[in-house]
Amino acid sequence: MVECLTGKKILIKGNYAIANAAVLAGCQCYFGYPITPQSEIGEFMSGKMQELGRSYVSAESELAAINMTIGACATGAKAMSSSSSCAIALMQEALSYAASDELPVVLVSVMRGGPGLGNIYSSQGDYFQTTKGGGNGDYKLIALAPSTVQECVDLTYKAFYLAHKYKNPTVLLADGLLGQMMAPVEFKPYPYPEIDNSEWALTGAKGRNSRIIRSYAPLADEQCVFLEKLFNKYKQIEENETEWEEIGTEDADIVLVSFGSTFRNIKTAAKICRQKGLKVGVFRPITLYPFPHKRLNELADRVKKIISVEVNMGQMINDIKLSVDGKVPVELIHKPVGAPPAPEDIAAQVEELA
Amino acid sequence: MEKDFIIAGFGGQGVLLAGEVLANGFMIDDKMVTWYPSYGAEMRGGTVNCSVVMADEDVSAVQKSQADYIIVLNQASFDKYTSWVRKGGTIIVNSSLANIKKVRDDINYVFVPITQMAQEKLGNIKMSNVLALGILSKVSKLITLSTLEKALKNVIHPHRMNLMPKNIEALKLGYEYDLLPILG
């Protein structure tokens, strides 16, 4: 299979790109259970991790995989799991625990059609699942959404960094299109500093006091203190890590917003609209949590309309509405599942909505 | 400039691999390129396809419903993809496994007995996919044989490099096939 080389452009599938990037990021343990459309990640890891003397476990279920990841992360290891939609659903309890335990779990989520078993075609239907969570209690997952295969690499690196920097579970939210497509990619060396975890990792208590990582605070006050601390961390994440991309928004009357693989299509749609004399810009949240609320709110001061373009029934549009707080109308252009709407179709709908 | 390609046929005819070689070639030529497979409940003997988009700037969309060049290696793909050819575009048809029949007059048809040539001249029908790329190189003028050779080296597994000479032969055979009577 593919090599862990750096510095050379290669044509590679998104799934392999993610897996190779995880290896280059120093991932020591991978736990997973196969599911389309992300099975190539586990396939790659099954060979490469062994070759490098790292750990690979083909778990008996997704529940096992994510809980193994929690266990490995508790020792301070760089550990990850990957899965898709209906199987990520099975992991929600563990993600709530990982957030509460403040463990640097990295989870790759390659979206397919839902709800339920749904189908294996590409989708963006797990925006809510990722950003609003299905686990209990007040918690947040850092969520990064790549829009190209190159970004599958760059944001996998970043996911490991942010997870360890903030001791917070972090999701790389890709989709079937990104996972299955190939594009030229360059693997640069992992660009982030290693994070010291010697203060908290469970590494054996010889010569020091024992440590406990738990998500249980039996006294009401204790839990209040913990949640305040946790949310101070989230505030820092929101201040420091919110990331987005925007093109042509300076003079735009209408701004199209997409995340992930759909961004390519709205960029093209915006060009078509510009040729027709409509001033259209594009905006893409790179971090879905933290969401670029502030920037969208600023844009709402000078644009006339914002349109969310998604491959689902309309999920991110709710966060956009929160961002703009009623300043401008927010519309939806979408497809329920499958390929992102064609640029020409988006452009035609923008014209109607303009 | 942006050009769209689809390669389609039976599972097992090597259409995904041919697409990978083509996409690697465009990468070698410093073009922007994407490759996307049909995936899902596919099986050997069923139909399979992949699409490749080549562009000077960013690829406008990965999945499209039209293409400039379509290679069809069997009848089912010929039937399905004829309507997908963009006006003025070209369909390259494996006439060994599809009937020679023109139903549109706004596209170019290139009928080549690909499987038969692979069997008779190369002794291996598995060479059909690479032979088809040679034809595409000639017809489209968008990628050279030498680029495709380099691309093959990227795609063929290091353990299988002994297959390179035969593949290069297949490319040439496709390229040198006399298209004049077809294109008129």
Contacts between the chains, C-beta under 8 A, distances in Angstrom:
chain1	res1	chain2	res2	distance
A	9	B	27	6.5
A	10	B	154	7.5
A	11	B	20	7.0
A	11	B	23	5.6
A	11	B	24	5.0
A	11	B	27	5.2
A	11	B	33	7.5
A	11	B	35	7.1
A	11	B	154	7.0
A	36	B	39	7.5
A	36	B	40	7.7
A	37	B	39	6.8
A	119	B	40	7.9
A	120	B	39	7.4
A	120	B	40	5.5
A	120	B	41	7.9
A	121	B	40	7.0
A	177	B	36	7.3
A	177	B	62	6.3
A	177	B	63	7.2
A	180	B	36	6.6
A	180	B	37	6.0
A	180	B	39	5.5
A	181	B	34	5.6
A	181	B	35	6.4
A	181	B	36	4.7
A	181	B	62	5.6
A	182	B	20	6.9
A	182	B	23	6.1
A	182	B	34	6.9
A	182	B	35	3.9
A	182	B	36	7.7
A	183	B	33	6.7
A	183	B	34	5.1
A	183	B	35	7.3
A	183	B	59	8.0
A	184	B	27	4.5
A	184	B	32	7.9
A	184	B	33	6.5
A	261	B	62	7.3
A	264	B	58	7.0
A	264	B	59	6.9
A	264	B	60	7.3
A	264	B	61	6.3
A	264	B	62	6.9
A	265	B	60	7.7
A	265	B	61	5.2
A	267	B	58	6.9
A	268	B	58	7.9
A	268	B	60	4.0
A	268	B	61	6.1
A	339	B	62	7.8
A	339	B	63	3.9
A	340	B	61	7.2
A	340	B	63	7.5
A	342	B	61	6.3
A	342	B	64	7.0
A	342	B	65	7.2
A	343	B	60	5.9
A	343	B	61	5.6
